[in-house]
């Protein structure tokens, strides 16, 4: 039996119900607000040209309402346009006939949110949540256009100490640098101590690899001082005077040093 084609309808924005993520035990990555600058800009475009890209919705089996799946920014901007006087506005909506699962919503939150992509930490949380709902690492890598190693690294990041996660969230350290820090440390405590030292070294700048691995200050002091060939020759002369039995070695050593001095 051939699949049923999606239906496109033009509806008043008020006829479309935002999806309740809480009913799926999922939080929104970001809820668009009418006061957001990008929503105001989108509203101005809608007032001029309408909604050009259809929203995606489905029929909620529990309420029989047309429920939004993708297009929360467009719906928020359209509702704002109506409040500003565009009473006759209708927007295109593709109504899907297939049931919506929690995994669908999790993946779509990332896949369709190109205008405001998630941070690495948000993506890590979405990956962990998707895996709880049965997604494999291979599926996540393909869906999000990342390598499987990248997905595994994001999961590692979530298992980091909270202090490191807070630093990633505040953009004090990048997710990639934090992952490298955790993976190169023997224990979580060591990773935290390294981060703290780096923060003291660079209290205002963003922490990078060079802050985590500063050059050793003892390396130069532990190196032996350089000695000129002339000084070495004089030292050998003085030592041979104390040990006359070593005269046979004297000629060889001084001849060798003489050749190096001339070269």
Buried (B, 14 or more C-beta within 10 A) or exposed (E): EEEEEBEEBEBBBEEBBBBEBEEBEBEEBBEBEEEBEEBEEBBBBBBEEBBEEBBBBBBBEEEEBBBBBBBBBBBBBBBBBBEBEBEEBBBBBBBBEEEBEBBBBBBBBBEEBEEEEBEBBBBBBBBBBBBEBEBEBEBBBEBBEBEEEBBBBBBBBEEBBEEBBEBBBEEBBBBBBBBBBBEEBEEBEEBBEBBEEBBEEBEEEEBEEEBBEEEEEEEEEEEEEEEEEEEBBEEBEEEBEEEEEEEEEBEEBBEEBEEEEEE
